[in-house]
Amino acid sequence: MLIAALFVLLAAMPSELDSPPKHKAWVKDHDVWMQTDAGDRSVLHDPLAAEPAAASPSGDRVVYAVLNPLFDAPHCGNAPQKYLALVTSNGKLIWKIGFEEACEDFDRFEWIDDQRIGAMLCGHANCFYWVIDAGSGRILQRLATGFDFLWSHNRKWVAHRQIGLALEEGDALLFNSDDIVYPHPWPTKGYRKIGYLTWSPNDRWVAFGEMDFPSYDSNVVLVSPQGEVVREGLPVDAEYSRVSWSDDSHLEITASGQTFRFEVRNNTLHEISTSVR
């Protein structure tokens, strides 16, 4: 149980970061602020405004959290702790919505693109992720499994990890739904720990290091949204490893002080070189 609890804690750590937003937004003393090319500007004052907040890619709208004054934590029921409000950069309200399951605080809001907003809320061992239509405030999709929720560069696929709480289950990888894509079939024997996720530049693969227990075997793994899998063994512990891509077919993984470089050719991994720090 101690090992499983540690894995859940590590799962909440951030994974690959996409390029930072062009425009930033934040809430200070219930004022919603936005960073623009001309400098910081106040969007509006809302006595119930709270973090998180995020500005649209075009810089014309801001989504932020709104405190629910009627929220009662011991008796959450269908009353969310916070609502979401979308306003124009001039402070005009476009919509305000709430989610019945939102009894916890939101972890982040993000603009998937200029038409969709992502909202993530995490509990003790799992996260909810909502995809919201920015024009209407309508919920387009609700995902209720995993951590990370990392979007591909083309914003067609969102990868997320399910963390196995029992030693006989292990971690799993999902795309765009709550259906497990890797490993298949799931669960597998033993415990499989999936590390940080990284999309290839062309969005062909999600790459990560993995470690199997109790064998302690490690691999670098590539999985496509369609379920294709490429795996190659590593001679060192890859539990805290991270993959980076230099282009669509070249990647490296650093684990236990060593860096292993690979080339993807014909859906297979070929090691190029290994370096020791």
C-alpha distance (Angstrom), angle and dihedral (degrees) to the residues before:
residue distance angle dihedral
M1 . . .
L2 3.82 . .
I3 3.81 90.9 .
A4 3.81 91.4 48.0
A5 3.81 91.7 49.9
L6 3.82 90.6 50.8
F7 3.80 90.8 51.7
V8 3.81 91.0 52.6
L9 3.80 90.3 51.4
L10 3.79 92.1 50.4
A11 3.78 90.9 47.8
A12 3.78 90.8 63.9
M13 3.81 91.0 60.5
P14 3.79 115.2 105.0
S15 3.79 120.2 -92.3
E16 3.78 129.7 -159.4
L17 3.79 113.3 -18.9
D18 3.76 118.4 -138.3
S19 3.79 119.2 -144.5
P20 3.82 109.8 -59.3
P21 3.81 117.1 -100.2
K22 3.78 115.4 -89.6
H23 3.80 90.7 -133.4
K24 3.80 124.0 37.6
A25 3.81 128.9 -153.5
W26 3.78 132.6 -169.8
V27 3.80 142.7 163.3
K28 3.80 123.0 -121.4
D29 3.80 124.2 173.3
H30 3.83 88.4 -13.9
D31 3.80 91.2 -56.3
V32 3.81 116.0 123.4
W33 3.79 110.6 -137.8
M34 3.77 133.3 -170.0
Q35 3.78 132.8 -164.6
T36 3.80 114.4 -136.1
D37 3.78 136.6 170.7
A38 3.82 87.5 -95.8
G39 3.81 92.5 52.2
D40 3.81 137.8 -93.4
R41 3.78 116.2 -27.9
S42 3.79 135.1 -177.7
V43 3.80 112.5 -117.6
L44 3.81 98.3 -171.9
H45 3.79 145.4 -42.3
D46 3.82 115.4 -110.0
P47 3.82 117.7 175.0
L48 3.82 88.5 -147.9
A49 3.81 98.4 42.1
A50 3.81 116.0 128.6
E51 3.77 142.0 160.4
P52 2.97 141.1 -46.6
A53 3.78 106.1 65.8
A54 3.80 134.6 163.7
A55 3.79 135.0 -175.4
S56 3.79 122.8 -137.0
P57 3.83 118.5 -106.3
S58 3.79 89.9 -110.0
G59 3.81 91.5 48.8
D60 3.80 95.1 -126.7
R61 3.84 99.1 109.6
V62 3.80 140.3 37.3
V63 3.78 128.6 -156.8
Y64 3.80 116.9 -158.4
A65 3.80 140.6 163.5
V66 3.80 122.7 -96.0
L67 3.81 120.3 -156.2
N68 3.80 116.5 -122.9
P69 3.83 106.3 -133.8
L70 3.83 90.1 -162.2
F71 3.79 94.9 54.0
D72 3.81 113.4 129.0
A73 3.79 110.6 -172.3
P74 3.84 97.7 -160.1
H75 3.81 90.1 50.4
C76 3.80 102.6 32.1
G77 3.79 95.6 154.9
N78 3.77 108.5 154.0
A79 3.81 96.1 -27.6
P80 3.83 112.8 106.3
Q81 3.78 122.0 -139.2
K82 3.81 90.6 -131.1
Y83 3.77 136.9 12.6
L84 3.79 128.2 -146.3
A85 3.77 121.0 -119.5
L86 3.79 127.6 -170.2
V87 3.79 118.8 -158.7
T88 3.77 135.4 171.4
S89 3.80 119.3 -108.5
N90 3.83 85.3 -99.1
G91 3.81 92.4 57.6
K92 3.82 100.0 -103.1
L93 3.82 113.0 146.6
I94 3.81 114.5 -120.7
W95 3.82 99.1 174.8
K96 3.78 144.1 -28.1
I97 3.80 122.7 -151.1
G98 3.82 140.9 171.0
F99 3.80 137.3 -158.1
E100 3.79 122.3 -135.5
E101 3.81 92.8 -140.9
A102 3.81 94.3 51.6
C103 3.79 98.0 106.0
E104 3.82 90.2 133.9
D105 3.78 130.0 59.4
F106 3.80 119.2 -87.0
D107 3.79 116.3 -103.8
R108 3.79 96.9 -156.8
F109 3.77 147.9 -16.9
E110 3.80 118.4 -147.9
W111 3.77 137.3 175.0
I112 3.78 108.2 -122.6
D113 3.78 87.8 -170.0
D114 3.80 134.1 -33.8
Q115 3.81 91.5 -71.7
R116 3.83 102.7 41.5
I117 3.80 135.2 55.1
G118 3.79 126.4 -161.3
A119 3.81 122.1 -149.5
M120 3.81 121.2 -170.7
L121 3.79 127.9 -166.5
C122 3.81 122.4 177.6
G123 3.77 131.2 -160.8
H124 3.79 128.8 -173.7
A125 3.82 98.1 -64.6
N126 3.79 107.4 4.5
C127 3.79 145.4 30.2
F128 3.79 136.6 -134.3
Y129 3.79 119.1 -142.3
W130 3.81 124.4 -168.2
V131 3.81 125.7 -165.7
I132 3.80 108.9 -152.4
D133 3.78 130.8 -166.7
A134 3.80 104.6 -122.2
G135 3.77 93.3 -151.5
S136 3.79 99.4 54.4
G137 3.80 106.3 13.3
R138 3.80 88.9 -121.5
I139 3.80 117.5 150.5
L140 3.80 107.1 -115.9
Q141 3.79 96.7 -179.0
R142 3.79 140.8 -3.0
L143 3.79 120.3 -154.6
A144 3.78 117.0 -168.4
T145 3.80 104.2 179.5
G146 3.76 132.8 80.5
F147 3.77 145.3 -9.3
D148 3.82 137.1 -81.4
F149 3.84 101.0 33.3
L150 3.78 92.1 -157.7
W151 3.81 116.0 -172.8
S152 3.78 123.8 -142.3
H153 3.78 115.9 -116.2
N154 3.81 90.9 -105.7
R155 3.83 89.3 49.5
K156 3.82 93.2 -126.9
W157 3.80 97.5 112.7
V158 3.78 134.2 40.1
A159 3.81 116.1 -161.7
H160 3.78 120.7 -156.2
R161 3.80 136.6 172.9
Q162 3.77 127.0 -129.7
I163 3.78 111.3 -150.5
G164 3.78 116.3 -141.1
L165 3.79 109.9 -131.0
A166 3.79 94.7 -171.2
L167 3.79 122.7 61.4
E168 3.79 91.2 -126.3
E169 3.83 93.2 55.7
G170 3.80 111.3 51.7
D171 3.79 130.4 -175.1
A172 3.79 125.4 -50.9
L173 3.81 138.7 -163.9
L174 3.80 124.6 -130.3
F175 3.81 136.7 -177.0
N176 3.82 128.4 -156.3
S177 3.81 93.6 -26.8
D178 3.78 142.4 40.5
D179 3.82 91.0 -95.8
I180 3.81 116.1 112.6
V181 3.81 115.1 -120.0
Y182 3.83 99.5 174.5
P183 2.95 131.5 67.8
H184 3.76 98.7 24.1
P185 2.95 121.3 -140.1
W186 3.80 97.2 31.0
P187 2.99 138.1 -129.9
T188 3.78 101.3 42.8
K189 3.77 128.5 -165.0
G190 3.78 112.6 -84.2
Y191 3.79 126.2 6.7
R192 3.80 121.9 -58.8
K193 3.82 117.3 -162.6
I194 3.82 114.8 -156.6
G195 3.80 116.1 -158.1
Y196 3.79 135.0 -154.1
L197 3.81 116.0 -32.2
T198 3.81 123.7 -127.4
W199 3.81 127.3 -179.2
S200 3.79 119.7 -140.2
P201 3.82 112.9 -118.7
N202 3.82 91.5 -107.0
D203 3.85 92.2 46.4
R204 3.82 89.9 -121.0
W205 3.81 94.4 123.9
V206 3.77 144.4 20.9
A207 3.79 108.5 -144.7
F208 3.80 130.1 -161.0
G209 3.77 143.7 148.4
E210 3.77 119.0 -109.2
M211 3.78 136.8 -168.7
D212 3.80 127.2 -158.0
F213 3.79 123.8 -146.1
P214 2.98 137.6 -117.2
S215 3.84 89.3 11.5
Y216 3.85 93.0 51.8
D217 3.81 89.1 -144.9
S218 3.81 113.5 157.0
N219 3.79 131.8 -153.5
V220 3.77 142.3 175.6
V221 3.80 107.2 -128.4
L222 3.80 134.9 -164.3
V223 3.80 119.8 -165.8
S224 3.80 127.0 -179.1
P225 3.82 123.4 -149.6
Q226 3.81 86.3 -111.9
G227 3.81 91.4 60.2
E228 3.81 101.0 -101.6
V229 3.81 111.6 148.1
V230 3.81 132.2 -159.1
R231 3.82 118.6 -177.8
E232 3.77 133.4 178.0
G233 3.79 126.9 -179.2
L234 3.79 123.5 -116.1
P235 3.82 123.7 -152.5
V236 3.82 93.8 -142.1
D237 3.80 138.8 57.2
A238 3.82 107.8 -77.0
E239 3.81 98.2 -178.8
Y240 3.82 95.1 114.7
S241 3.79 97.6 29.3
R242 3.77 129.3 130.5
V243 3.81 130.0 -156.4
S244 3.80 124.6 -141.4
W245 3.81 129.0 -173.7
S246 3.82 125.8 -142.8
D247 3.81 92.5 -173.7
D248 3.80 140.0 -21.5
S249 3.80 94.3 -65.5
H250 3.82 106.6 26.5
L251 3.78 126.2 74.7
E252 3.75 140.8 157.6
I253 3.77 134.3 -154.2
T254 3.79 124.1 -158.3
A255 3.79 115.8 -153.0
S256 3.80 133.4 158.4
G257 3.80 92.0 -5.1
Q258 3.80 95.0 -52.2
T259 3.79 130.1 103.5
F260 3.79 119.1 -145.9
R261 3.81 118.8 -164.6
F262 3.78 124.1 -156.7
E263 3.77 140.3 -178.5
V264 3.80 121.8 -148.3
R265 3.82 109.9 -135.5
N266 3.79 124.2 167.8
N267 3.81 91.4 -16.5
T268 3.80 92.6 -54.1
L269 3.81 131.5 105.9
H270 3.80 119.7 -123.1
E271 3.80 118.8 -170.5
I272 3.80 113.5 -129.0
S273 3.79 103.7 -177.7
T274 3.78 144.8 -29.6
S275 3.79 125.8 -136.2
V276 3.79 131.0 -170.7
R277 3.77 121.1 -141.7
